[in-house]
Amino acid sequence: MLAATLLGSAAAMAQATPSGMWKTIDDNTGKPRGLVEITEKNGVFSGRLVKTFVESDGKPRVCDKCTDARKDQPVIGMTILSGLRKTGDNEWSGGEILDPENGKVYKSKMSLADDGNKLSVRGFIGISLIGRTQTWERDH
């Protein structure tokens, strides 16, 4: 019976997709920072920030530190994750992620865990060893 449960779980993971709504979690506080909607088009995944949970002064936040076409654009609605393609079971890589706090763009990869309820998103410079990983939680 345990084997059947494990096989069922593995089959569910094999069908899991990163598409959907994800709560980004602050590395330091463990609290949600924002809500990212990940979508897929022609096998390529991207994510845009749809909501922020960070207190502001009432004015819409813009990416004043961005150096590309997103400079001074509103952070809400902005594509922050792009170009990710499936590279293995529950793994996607080859993309980029923008940190709107500092305007920097990093290489990125992501993988699903916890039966598709958690998404490990890694941003890195050069090789994957030099970077950091955030665990996002699926927003049901």
Summary of the structure (lengths in Angstrom):
residues: 140
radius of gyration: 15.9
end to end distance: 28.6
largest distance: 56.3
contacts: 395
relative contact order: 0.18
helix: 12%
strand: 51%
